[in-house]
Amino acid sequence: MASIQNDLEPVLNVNSLVAKVTDLPPMPTVVMKALEMTLDPDVSVHNLQLMISKDEALSAKILRIVNSAMYSLRREVSTVSHAVAVLGIETVKSVLMAASVERVFNGSRDLGAKLMSDHSWGTALAARAIARRVKYEKMEEALVCGLMHDIGKPVLLQNLRARYTEIISAVYSGNASFNEMEMLAFGFSHAHVGALLARKWNFPPQLAEAVGFHHDPLSAPNHKQLACIANLANLFMISLGIGFAKNKGLALEKEVSAEYLHLNEPTLVELAMEIETAIQATSNLSR
């Protein structure tokens, strides 16, 4: 596999990447403006609510999340302003980033896109559970990283459909991995594309790095813990058979990310049960 510089660009193939994948999707305008507002420490919750309310789908998404089993609130939250107050600015920021990612996955309604979306949502929940277990200080950031880790796949599918459809078929048949096939076909992988997209959207640099290194987490130069969380969350989905790649016999305790995070087999078994429960409890949120 091609090496990656600290700025996440393949050393030899960045020109090929830019030339072949020219249609990196822009961030939705309302989401972009709302994210900018969350960066202001003196932001008015009322003004933020007004901005979010301009996008009906985004407003509905926030309400579904705040009322889901993820937050276990005693009373239903029915307005965006109340949701923002309950979640807090940092969590709202993560929800906004998640909404941007999901719109790329929802750009296509075929079976391949559905499997990608289900896999990424499961990885997001797994990353959040792992982050809680290892006391990573920003659990919602880990969730967004999990959701974002494969964002390069739908972008490649949209831009290079014929060739990428062949890759999807090969992976689904169990004959290859996405990374191997992508590097052979294009000279870069979905991880590279995802890192570029994260940078284009001005997501935090640790997110871009973790996405870029989620298949080789110990090579991440600055944020190994988050990259390992994303890697292990992805492996959980493979072991649970959620997505294209499936390996229910995967020994997670032997993976480098589990070792780096100091997660032993009994803990991983507990996490698997917790993750499966979270996926079932929040199944409506991935739509």
C-alpha positions in Angstrom: 0.0 0.0 0.0 1.3 3.5 -0.8 2.7 5.4 2.1 0.9 8.5 3.4 2.6 11.8 4.4 1.6 13.6 7.5 -0.7 15.8 5.5 -2.6 12.6 4.4 -1.8 12.9 0.7 -0.4 9.8 -1.1 3.2 10.6 -2.0 3.0 9.5 -5.6 -0.7 9.5 -6.4 -2.2 12.8 -5.2 -2.3 14.2 -8.8 -4.1 11.1 -9.9 -6.5 11.4 -7.0 -7.4 15.0 -7.8 -7.7 14.3 -11.5 -9.9 11.2 -11.1 -12.1 12.4 -8.2 -12.9 16.0 -9.0 -16.4 16.0 -7.6 -15.8 16.0 -3.9 -19.2 17.2 -2.6 -19.6 20.6 -1.0 -20.9 20.8 2.5 -24.6 21.9 2.6 -24.8 25.7 3.1 -27.0 25.6 6.2 -24.7 23.0 7.9 -21.6 25.1 7.0 -23.1 28.3 8.4 -24.3 26.5 11.6 -20.9 24.9 12.1 -19.3 28.3 11.8 -21.6 29.6 14.5 -20.7 26.8 16.9 -17.1 27.9 16.7 -18.1 31.3 18.3 -17.9 31.0 22.1 -20.5 33.7 22.4 -22.9 32.2 19.9 -26.6 32.8 20.6 -28.5 29.5 21.0 -31.5 31.3 19.5 -29.6 32.3 16.4 -28.1 28.9 16.0 -31.6 27.3 16.3 -32.9 29.7 13.6 -30.1 28.7 11.3 -30.7 25.0 11.8 -34.4 25.4 11.4 -33.8 26.6 7.8 -33.1 23.0 6.9 -36.1 20.7 7.6 -34.2 17.5 7.2 -31.4 18.7 9.5 -33.9 19.8 12.1 -35.7 16.5 12.0 -32.4 14.7 12.3 -31.4 16.6 15.4 -34.8 15.9 17.1 -34.5 12.2 16.2 -31.1 12.0 17.8 -31.9 13.9 21.0 -35.0 11.8 21.5 -33.2 8.5 20.8 -32.0 5.9 23.2 -28.5 7.4 22.9 -29.5 10.2 25.4 -32.2 8.5 27.5 -34.1 11.7 28.3 -37.1 11.5 30.6 -39.2 13.8 28.4 -39.5 14.1 24.7 -37.8 17.2 23.1 -40.1 18.7 20.4 -38.3 21.8 19.3 -34.8 22.5 17.8 -34.1 25.2 20.4 -34.8 22.8 23.2 -32.7 20.1 21.5 -29.7 22.5 21.2 -30.1 23.4 24.9 -30.2 19.8 25.9 -27.4 18.5 23.7 -25.0 21.4 24.2 -22.9 23.2 21.5 -20.2 20.5 21.2 -22.7 17.7 20.6 -24.7 19.8 18.2 -21.5 20.4 16.3 -21.0 16.7 16.0 -24.6 16.2 14.9 -24.1 18.8 12.2 -20.9 17.1 10.9 -22.8 13.7 11.0 -25.6 15.2 8.9 -23.1 16.3 6.3 -21.6 12.9 6.1 -25.0 11.1 5.8 -26.1 13.2 2.9 -23.2 11.8 0.9 -24.2 8.3 1.8 -27.9 9.0 1.0 -27.0 10.4 -2.5 -27.7 7.0 -4.0 -30.5 4.6 -3.0 -29.1 1.4 -4.4 -28.3 -1.7 -2.3 -24.6 -0.8 -2.3 -25.2 2.6 -0.8 -27.6 1.1 1.8 -24.9 -1.4 2.9 -22.3 1.4 3.1 -24.7 3.6 5.1 -25.6 0.7 7.5 -21.9 -0.2 8.0 -20.9 3.4 8.6 -23.7 4.1 11.1 -22.8 0.9 13.0 -19.2 1.9 13.0 -20.2 5.3 14.4 -22.0 3.7 17.3 -19.2 1.3 17.8 -16.6 4.1 17.9 -18.7 6.0 20.4 -18.9 2.9 22.7 -15.2 2.2 22.4 -14.4 5.9 23.1 -16.5 5.7 26.3 -14.7 2.5 27.3 -11.2 3.9 26.8 -12.2 7.3 28.2 -11.5 9.2 25.0 -12.5 12.7 26.0 -14.7 13.5 23.0 -17.1 10.6 22.5 -19.3 12.5 19.9 -16.1 13.2 17.9 -15.4 9.5 17.8 -19.0 8.9 16.6 -18.5 11.3 13.7 -15.1 9.7 12.9 -16.8 6.3 12.7 -19.5 7.7 10.5 -16.9 9.4 8.3 -14.4 6.6 8.0 -15.8 5.2 4.7 -17.1 8.4 3.2 -14.6 8.0 0.4 -16.5 4.9 -0.9 -19.7 6.6 -2.0 -17.6 9.4 -3.5 -15.6 6.9 -5.5 -18.8 5.1 -6.5 -20.4 8.3 -7.8 -17.2 9.4 -9.7 -15.9 6.0 -10.9 -19.1 3.9 -11.0 -18.2 1.2 -13.5 -14.8 0.3 -12.0 -16.0 0.7 -8.4 -19.0 -1.5 -8.9 -16.6 -4.3 -9.9 -14.6 -3.6 -6.7 -17.8 -3.8 -4.6 -18.7 -7.1 -6.2 -15.3 -8.6 -5.6 -15.3 -7.5 -1.9 -18.9 -8.7 -1.4 -17.9 -12.1 -2.8 -15.1 -12.3 -0.3 -12.4 -12.3 -2.9 -10.6 -9.1 -1.9 -10.5 -6.1 0.4 -11.5 -2.5 -0.6 -8.1 -1.1 0.2 -6.2 -3.7 -2.0 -8.6 -3.3 -4.9 -8.7 0.5 -4.8 -4.9 0.8 -4.7 -4.6 -1.6 -7.7 -7.3 0.2 -9.7 -6.6 3.9 -8.8 -3.4 4.2 -6.9 -5.2 5.6 -3.8 -7.9 4.3 -1.4 -11.2 5.5 0.0 -9.3 6.5 3.1 -7.3 9.1 1.1 -10.5 10.4 -0.4 -12.2 10.6 3.0 -9.3 12.5 4.5 -9.4 15.0 1.6 -13.2 15.5 2.0 -12.8 16.0 5.8 -10.2 18.7 5.1 -12.3 20.3 2.4 -15.2 20.6 4.9 -12.8 22.0 7.5 -13.5 19.2 10.0 -11.0 19.1 12.9 -7.6 17.8 11.8 -7.7 14.8 14.1 -10.8 13.6 12.2 -9.1 13.9 8.9 -6.1 12.1 10.2 -8.0 9.3 11.8 -10.1 8.8 8.6 -7.0 8.7 6.5 -5.3 6.2 8.7 -8.2 4.0 9.8 -6.7 1.0 8.0 -3.2 1.6 9.4 -3.9 3.3 12.7 -0.4 2.9 14.2 1.0 5.0 11.4 -1.1 8.0 12.3 1.4 10.7 13.2 -0.5 12.6 15.8 -3.8 11.0 16.7 -3.2 7.2 17.0 -5.9 6.7 19.7 -8.7 8.1 17.5 -7.4 6.2 14.5 -7.4 3.0 16.5 -10.9 3.7 17.7 -12.0 4.1 14.1 -10.1 1.0 13.0 -11.5 -1.2 15.8 -15.0 0.1 15.3 -14.8 -0.9 11.6 -13.5 -4.3 12.6 -16.5 -4.8 14.9 -18.8 -4.3 11.9 -16.9 -6.8 9.9 -17.1 -9.3 12.8 -20.9 -8.6 13.1 -21.4 -9.0 9.3 -22.7 -5.4 8.8 -21.6 -4.1 5.4 -19.8 -5.8 2.4 -16.9 -7.4 4.2 -17.9 -10.1 6.7 -15.7 -12.3 9.0 -17.6 -13.5 12.0 -14.5 -15.5 13.1 -12.3 -12.3 13.4 -10.2 -12.4 16.6 -10.5 -8.7 17.5 -8.3 -9.1 20.6 -5.3 -9.9 18.2 -5.8 -6.7 16.2 -3.2 -3.9 16.7 -5.9 -1.4 17.5 -7.3 -3.5 20.4 -3.8 -4.0 21.7 -3.1 -0.3 21.5 -6.3 0.6 23.3 -5.6 -2.1 26.0 -8.9 -3.9 25.3 -8.8 -7.7 26.1 -11.1 -10.4 24.9 -13.7 -10.3 27.7 -14.0 -6.5 27.3 -14.4 -6.8 23.6 -17.2 -9.4 24.1 -19.0 -6.9 26.4 -18.5 -4.1 23.8 -19.9 -6.3 21.0 -23.1 -6.8 23.0 -23.3 -3.1 23.8 -22.8 -2.2 20.2 -25.4 -4.6 18.9 -27.9 -3.2 21.4 -27.1 0.4 20.4 -27.6 -0.4 16.7 -31.0 -2.0 17.3 -32.1 0.9 19.6 -31.1 3.6 17.1 -31.9 1.9 13.8 -34.2 4.7 12.7 -31.4 7.3 13.0 -29.5 5.9 10.0 -32.3 6.9 7.7 
